[in-house]
Amino acid sequence: MQRTIKGPKIFGKMLNRLVEEDTSEINRELPFAALLFTILAASEVTLYESWKKLCAIDHLPKFQQEAKEIVRQVEVLGYDPLTVMQRRAEKTKSKSYREFLFGYVSAVRSGGNIVNYLKSKLRSIFDIQSAAAIRSIERLGTLVEAYAVMLIVTLCSYILFIIFSTTSVFEPMKATGTPGISTPLVCLLVFGVTPLISVIFMIIAHFERKSNIVGLKKPYKIAAITVIASCGLLAAVFLAPPLQYLTSPQVLPLVVTACLLTISIPSSAVYIEIARINNAAENAMPNFLRDITEARKTGLSPEKSIIHAAKRSGYGKFSEVLSLIRSQMEWGVPLRKIFSSVKRKIQTWPVLVNFLILMETIKMGGGSSVALEILTEYSEKQKDVETNKKSLLRPYVILAFIWSVLIALTTTMVALTVYALTQLSFPGSTPMSFLVIQEQMNLFSLGILLQCWLSGFFVGKVNEGNFAAGFKYSAMLVLTAHISLMLSQTMLGGMFGLIH
């Protein structure tokens, strides 16, 4: 099934999303806030008390701001809580949040069952979020297709520049004063325009795809150190006379590849270790909550239910965190300190919020089996949505490797074919030395390596939601591009008799 690429519409939508960023953040946090309200209501806690509880929850920053404003108007200005919530509903731009508040106020004033309303609304919010996730995947797919078109246009530009710069086709135009294809212009295209376009696509992807991992700084700090070291090495290669031999067309692409890998590999190793435990936590959290819920139904206390669930094996890296939780609970450590310990181990936002809601439920209402069932059911649905999203986005990783191989093979093939043709006697074509084509191939090879390296960050953002994931993809893509360039130049050079 073919899909139409609508580039201008994408950019228009992205600009609108920049303006409505606060609304999108509210919509993102709304399911967790509604889940907290529902669980606390099942534990016979009023919604206003739940708002007061939200004032201390910094993992939901937008709703924390809302909670502080609602509490301020009630306790400082003396307004009725329902009146304040109705006014906030009239003011917000989020349709889902507005309907949630209006519905709650109406349910209270009509004497309806608040828990049933909140359960029904939570289910509705989840369905809306699931549909929004699917639409987001479709937009990301369109964005990736637009990026692929950009790369194809880049490849065509490379081909045209190779033809124009290595033949004498434009000599008559130069004689009339028309500017020709110069090396500075080629450098501007290869190292300026094309990377800039990739950066623009990364910015768009940043606003379209959110990461579940929060506070991810260590990979970037390591990358900053390796970038400085790599830049120093390249400066030494070009400026130090004893290292001038490294700037030859046969060696410079290898040096650049080594520098790019030096930047990517250490940071990717750190990120992979962080992602491993966080992915394990995301996958295991629903099962962990289910074990707690079932243990609670048998009559165990909430604390003993958590200890019982933490003893289960098969959680992978997440078992390390659960072992810490179990030992702290057995020693009687307060829940607040236990959550602080979890935050030092886990950085994935949904898992932290689920843990926070679990702890608050136990502290406020004793952690009834009904409340825990609600939390578990929503966590299981959330996992299904995330799993579906990852499976739908995974094919775009394969597409990135196809880009890298295709652009490397095609550029080399065109360059060597043009060189072979210039050795023949055709009108408008004069023989050229192999050194000229080698310099051109070297220039475009460097551009291809840089472009594939940047593409890795775009793919990482689209596939996993953060640029830190791009370090591993950039390393693989730049290595793929370098191998493709070397093999194509060796094989095609042998076919044309350029390598002896």
BAPAVEX-579754 format. One line per field, with one value per residue (C-alpha): residue in three letters; x, y, z. Coordinates in steps of 0.5 Angstrom, whole numbers. Example, Ala and Ser with C-alpha at 12.3 -4.5 7.8 and 13.67 -1.06 7.14 Angstrom:
<recs>
residu = [Ala; Ser]
X = [25; 27]
Y = [-9; -2]
Z = [16; 14]
</recs>
This chain:
<recs>
residu = [Met; Gln; Arg; Thr; Ile; Lys; Gly; Pro; Lys; Ile; Phe; Gly; Lys; Met; Leu; Asn; Arg; Leu; Val; Glu; Glu; Asp; Thr; Ser; Glu; Ile; Asn; Arg; Glu; Leu; Pro; Phe; Ala; Ala; Leu; Leu; Phe; Thr; Ile; Leu; Ala; Ala; Ser; Glu; Val; Thr; Leu; Tyr; Glu; Ser; Trp; Lys; Lys; Leu; Cys; Ala; Ile; Asp; His; Leu; Pro; Lys; Phe; Gln; Gln; Glu; Ala; Lys; Glu; Ile; Val; Arg; Gln; Val; Glu; Val; Leu; Gly; Tyr; Asp; Pro; Leu; Thr; Val; Met; Gln; Arg; Arg; Ala; Glu; Lys; Thr; Lys; Ser; Lys; Ser; Tyr; Arg; Glu; Phe; Leu; Phe; Gly; Tyr; Val; Ser; Ala; Val; Arg; Ser; Gly; Gly; Asn; Ile; Val; Asn; Tyr; Leu; Lys; Ser; Lys; Leu; Arg; Ser; Ile; Phe; Asp; Ile; Gln; Ser; Ala; Ala; Ala; Ile; Arg; Ser; Ile; Glu; Arg; Leu; Gly; Thr; Leu; Val; Glu; Ala; Tyr; Ala; Val; Met; Leu; Ile; Val; Thr; Leu; Cys; Ser; Tyr; Ile; Leu; Phe; Ile; Ile; Phe; Ser; Thr; Thr; Ser; Val; Phe; Glu; Pro; Met; Lys; Ala; Thr; Gly; Thr; Pro; Gly; Ile; Ser; Thr; Pro; Leu; Val; Cys; Leu; Leu; Val; Phe; Gly; Val; Thr; Pro; Leu; Ile; Ser; Val; Ile; Phe; Met; Ile; Ile; Ala; His; Phe; Glu; Arg; Lys; Ser; Asn; Ile; Val; Gly; Leu; Lys; Lys; Pro; Tyr; Lys; Ile; Ala; Ala; Ile; Thr; Val; Ile; Ala; Ser; Cys; Gly; Leu; Leu; Ala; Ala; Val; Phe; Leu; Ala; Pro; Pro; Leu; Gln; Tyr; Leu; Thr; Ser; Pro; Gln; Val; Leu; Pro; Leu; Val; Val; Thr; Ala; Cys; Leu; Leu; Thr; Ile; Ser; Ile; Pro; Ser; Ser; Ala; Val; Tyr; Ile; Glu; Ile; Ala; Arg; Ile; Asn; Asn; Ala; Ala; Glu; Asn; Ala; Met; Pro; Asn; Phe; Leu; Arg; Asp; Ile; Thr; Glu; Ala; Arg; Lys; Thr; Gly; Leu; Ser; Pro; Glu; Lys; Ser; Ile; Ile; His; Ala; Ala; Lys; Arg; Ser; Gly; Tyr; Gly; Lys; Phe; Ser; Glu; Val; Leu; Ser; Leu; Ile; Arg; Ser; Gln; Met; Glu; Trp; Gly; Val; Pro; Leu; Arg; Lys; Ile; Phe; Ser; Ser; Val; Lys; Arg; Lys; Ile; Gln; Thr; Trp; Pro; Val; Leu; Val; Asn; Phe; Leu; Ile; Leu; Met; Glu; Thr; Ile; Lys; Met; Gly; Gly; Gly; Ser; Ser; Val; Ala; Leu; Glu; Ile; Leu; Thr; Glu; Tyr; Ser; Glu; Lys; Gln; Lys; Asp; Val; Glu; Thr; Asn; Lys; Lys; Ser; Leu; Leu; Arg; Pro; Tyr; Val; Ile; Leu; Ala; Phe; Ile; Trp; Ser; Val; Leu; Ile; Ala; Leu; Thr; Thr; Thr; Met; Val; Ala; Leu; Thr; Val; Tyr; Ala; Leu; Thr; Gln; Leu; Ser; Phe; Pro; Gly; Ser; Thr; Pro; Met; Ser; Phe; Leu; Val; Ile; Gln; Glu; Gln; Met; Asn; Leu; Phe; Ser; Leu; Gly; Ile; Leu; Leu; Gln; Cys; Trp; Leu; Ser; Gly; Phe; Phe; Val; Gly; Lys; Val; Asn; Glu; Gly; Asn; Phe; Ala; Ala; Gly; Phe; Lys; Tyr; Ser; Ala; Met; Leu; Val; Leu; Thr; Ala; His; Ile; Ser; Leu; Met; Leu; Ser; Gln; Thr; Met; Leu; Gly; Gly; Met; Phe; Gly; Leu; Ile; His]
X = [0; 3; 3; 3; 9; 6; 12; 9; 3; 8; 12; 6; 3; 10; 10; 3; 5; 11; 5; 1; 7; 4; -3; 1; 5; -2; -5; 1; 1; -7; -7; -3; -6; -13; -10; -8; -15; -18; -14; -15; -22; -23; -19; -24; -20; -23; -21; -19; -14; -12; -10; -6; -3; -1; 3; 9; 9; 14; 14; 8; 10; 4; -1; 3; 3; -5; -5; -2; -6; -13; -10; -8; -15; -19; -14; -12; -18; -23; -27; -31; -26; -32; -32; -25; -24; -30; -26; -20; -24; -26; -19; -15; -14; -14; -20; -19; -17; -23; -28; -25; -26; -33; -35; -33; -36; -42; -42; -41; -47; -51; -50; -47; -42; -35; -31; -35; -34; -27; -26; -30; -27; -20; -22; -24; -17; -13; -17; -16; -8; -8; -11; -6; 0; -2; -3; 4; 7; 4; 6; 13; 13; 11; 17; 22; 19; 20; 27; 29; 26; 31; 37; 35; 35; 42; 44; 42; 46; 52; 52; 51; 56; 61; 59; 60; 66; 70; 68; 69; 62; 61; 68; 64; 59; 66; 68; 62; 63; 58; 60; 62; 62; 67; 70; 68; 61; 61; 64; 58; 53; 57; 59; 53; 47; 46; 48; 43; 37; 38; 39; 32; 29; 32; 29; 22; 23; 24; 18; 14; 17; 18; 23; 21; 27; 28; 35; 39; 46; 52; 52; 52; 58; 62; 60; 63; 69; 70; 68; 74; 79; 77; 77; 84; 86; 83; 86; 93; 92; 91; 96; 102; 107; 109; 101; 100; 100; 94; 90; 91; 85; 86; 87; 83; 76; 79; 81; 74; 71; 75; 74; 66; 66; 71; 65; 59; 62; 63; 57; 53; 56; 54; 47; 46; 47; 42; 37; 38; 35; 30; 27; 27; 23; 18; 17; 17; 13; 6; 8; 10; 4; 0; 3; 2; -5; -6; -2; -6; -13; -11; -11; -3; -2; 1; 8; 8; 5; 11; 16; 12; 12; 19; 22; 19; 25; 25; 25; 32; 36; 30; 31; 37; 32; 27; 32; 33; 26; 25; 31; 29; 22; 24; 28; 22; 25; 20; 16; 19; 26; 25; 22; 28; 33; 28; 30; 37; 36; 31; 30; 24; 18; 12; 15; 17; 10; 7; 12; 10; 2; 3; 7; 2; -4; -1; 0; -6; -11; -8; -7; -14; -14; -19; -14; -9; -13; -14; -7; -5; -10; -8; 0; -2; -5; 0; 5; 1; 1; 9; 10; 6; 9; 16; 14; 11; 17; 23; 23; 25; 32; 33; 31; 37; 42; 39; 40; 47; 49; 45; 48; 55; 55; 51; 56; 62; 59; 57; 64; 68; 64; 64; 72; 72; 68; 72; 78; 74; 74; 67; 65; 65; 70; 77; 81; 82; 87; 85; 88; 82; 77; 80; 80; 72; 71; 75; 71; 64; 66; 67; 60; 57; 60; 58; 51; 50; 53; 48; 42; 44; 41; 35; 33; 35; 30; 25; 26; 27; 25; 32; 38; 42; 40; 43; 50; 49; 46; 51; 56; 53; 51; 58; 61; 56; 58; 65; 65; 61; 65; 71; 68; 65; 71; 76; 71; 69; 76; 78; 73; 75; 82; 84; 87; 93]
Y = [0; 7; 13; 20; 24; 31; 35; 42; 39; 36; 42; 46; 41; 41; 49; 48; 43; 48; 53; 47; 44; 45; 42; 36; 35; 35; 30; 26; 26; 26; 18; 18; 23; 20; 14; 17; 20; 13; 9; 14; 15; 7; 8; 13; 19; 26; 29; 35; 31; 28; 35; 36; 30; 32; 38; 34; 30; 33; 27; 30; 37; 40; 37; 39; 46; 45; 42; 48; 53; 49; 49; 56; 58; 54; 55; 62; 65; 61; 58; 52; 46; 44; 52; 52; 45; 48; 55; 51; 46; 53; 55; 49; 48; 41; 37; 31; 35; 39; 34; 30; 36; 38; 30; 30; 36; 34; 27; 30; 35; 30; 25; 20; 14; 18; 11; 9; 15; 15; 8; 10; 16; 13; 7; 13; 17; 10; 9; 16; 16; 9; 12; 18; 13; 10; 17; 19; 13; 15; 22; 19; 14; 20; 24; 18; 18; 25; 24; 18; 23; 28; 23; 21; 28; 29; 23; 26; 32; 28; 25; 31; 35; 29; 29; 37; 37; 31; 33; 39; 39; 46; 49; 53; 56; 58; 61; 66; 68; 63; 60; 53; 48; 49; 45; 51; 50; 42; 43; 47; 42; 36; 39; 45; 44; 37; 36; 42; 39; 33; 37; 40; 33; 31; 38; 36; 28; 31; 35; 29; 23; 23; 19; 15; 15; 22; 25; 22; 26; 21; 19; 26; 28; 22; 24; 31; 29; 24; 30; 34; 29; 27; 34; 35; 29; 32; 38; 35; 31; 37; 42; 37; 36; 29; 27; 30; 23; 21; 27; 22; 20; 13; 14; 20; 17; 11; 17; 20; 14; 12; 19; 18; 11; 14; 19; 14; 7; 10; 13; 8; 3; 7; 8; 1; -1; 4; 2; -5; -4; 1; -4; -9; -5; -3; -10; -13; -8; -10; -17; -15; -11; -17; -21; -15; -15; -23; -23; -17; -21; -27; -22; -21; -14; -9; -9; -17; -17; -13; -17; -23; -21; -18; -26; -28; -30; -28; -20; -20; -14; -11; -16; -12; -7; -11; -14; -8; -6; -13; -12; -5; -7; -12; -8; -3; 3; 8; 8; 15; 13; 6; 11; 15; 9; 6; 13; 12; 6; 7; 13; 11; 15; 11; 6; 11; 14; 7; 6; 13; 11; 5; 8; 13; 8; 4; 11; 14; 8; 2; -1; -4; -10; -6; 0; -5; -8; -1; 0; -7; -7; 0; -2; -8; -4; 1; -4; -7; 0; 1; -6; -4; 2; -1; -6; -1; 3; -2; -3; 4; 2; -3; 2; 7; 1; 1; 8; 8; 2; 5; 12; 9; 4; 9; 15; 10; 7; 14; 17; 11; 10; 18; 17; 11; 15; 21; 16; 15; 20; 23; 30; 35; 30; 30; 25; 26; 24; 19; 23; 28; 23; 20; 27; 28; 21; 23; 29; 25; 19; 24; 27; 20; 18; 25; 24; 17; 18; 24; 19; 15; 20; 21; 14; 13; 19; 16; 9; 10; 17; 20; 22; 18; 12; 15; 13; 6; 7; 12; 8; 2; 6; 10; 3; 0; 6; 6; -2; -1; 5; 1; -5; -2; 2; -4; -8; -3; 0; -7; -8; -2; -3; 2; -2; -7]
Z = [0; -2; 2; 0; 3; 5; 7; 8; 12; 17; 18; 19; 24; 28; 28; 31; 36; 38; 40; 44; 47; 54; 52; 49; 56; 60; 55; 56; 64; 64; 64; 70; 74; 73; 75; 81; 82; 81; 86; 91; 90; 91; 98; 100; 99; 96; 89; 93; 97; 91; 88; 95; 94; 87; 89; 92; 86; 81; 76; 73; 73; 69; 74; 80; 77; 76; 83; 86; 83; 85; 92; 92; 90; 95; 101; 100; 96; 99; 93; 93; 90; 85; 83; 82; 78; 73; 72; 71; 66; 62; 62; 59; 52; 53; 51; 55; 61; 60; 59; 65; 70; 67; 68; 75; 77; 74; 78; 84; 84; 81; 87; 82; 84; 83; 83; 77; 74; 74; 72; 66; 65; 66; 60; 56; 57; 55; 49; 47; 48; 45; 38; 39; 40; 33; 30; 32; 29; 23; 23; 25; 19; 14; 17; 16; 9; 8; 11; 6; 0; 2; 2; -5; -7; -3; -7; -14; -12; -11; -17; -21; -18; -19; -27; -27; -23; -27; -34; -39; -40; -37; -40; -46; -40; -36; -43; -43; -35; -32; -26; -26; -20; -15; -9; -4; -7; -6; 1; 2; 0; 3; 10; 11; 7; 8; 15; 17; 13; 18; 24; 22; 21; 28; 31; 28; 31; 38; 38; 36; 39; 47; 51; 57; 60; 64; 67; 61; 62; 62; 55; 53; 58; 55; 48; 50; 52; 46; 41; 44; 43; 36; 34; 37; 33; 26; 28; 29; 22; 18; 22; 24; 18; 21; 20; 13; 10; 14; 9; 3; 0; 1; 9; 11; 10; 15; 20; 20; 21; 27; 30; 29; 32; 38; 39; 39; 42; 49; 49; 46; 51; 57; 54; 52; 60; 62; 57; 59; 66; 64; 59; 63; 68; 63; 61; 68; 72; 70; 72; 79; 80; 78; 83; 88; 87; 87; 94; 96; 95; 99; 105; 106; 108; 102; 105; 105; 98; 95; 99; 96; 89; 89; 91; 84; 79; 71; 72; 69; 70; 74; 79; 82; 84; 87; 91; 94; 95; 99; 103; 105; 106; 111; 115; 116; 111; 110; 103; 101; 102; 98; 92; 93; 92; 86; 83; 83; 79; 75; 70; 66; 67; 67; 71; 76; 76; 77; 83; 86; 85; 89; 94; 95; 95; 100; 105; 104; 103; 105; 98; 97; 92; 88; 88; 86; 81; 77; 77; 75; 69; 67; 67; 63; 58; 58; 56; 50; 47; 48; 45; 39; 38; 38; 34; 29; 29; 28; 21; 20; 23; 17; 12; 15; 13; 6; 6; 8; 3; -3; -2; -2; -7; -12; -11; -12; -18; -21; -20; -23; -29; -30; -30; -35; -40; -40; -42; -48; -54; -54; -56; -50; -46; -45; -41; -34; -29; -23; -18; -20; -19; -13; -9; -11; -9; -2; -1; -2; 2; 8; 7; 6; 13; 16; 14; 16; 23; 23; 21; 27; 31; 27; 27; 35; 36; 32; 34; 42; 43; 45; 42; 46; 43; 37; 39; 38; 31; 29; 30; 26; 20; 20; 20; 15; 10; 11; 9; 3; 1; 1; -2; -8; -9; -9; -13; -18; -19; -20; -26; -29; -28; -23; -18; -20]
</recs>
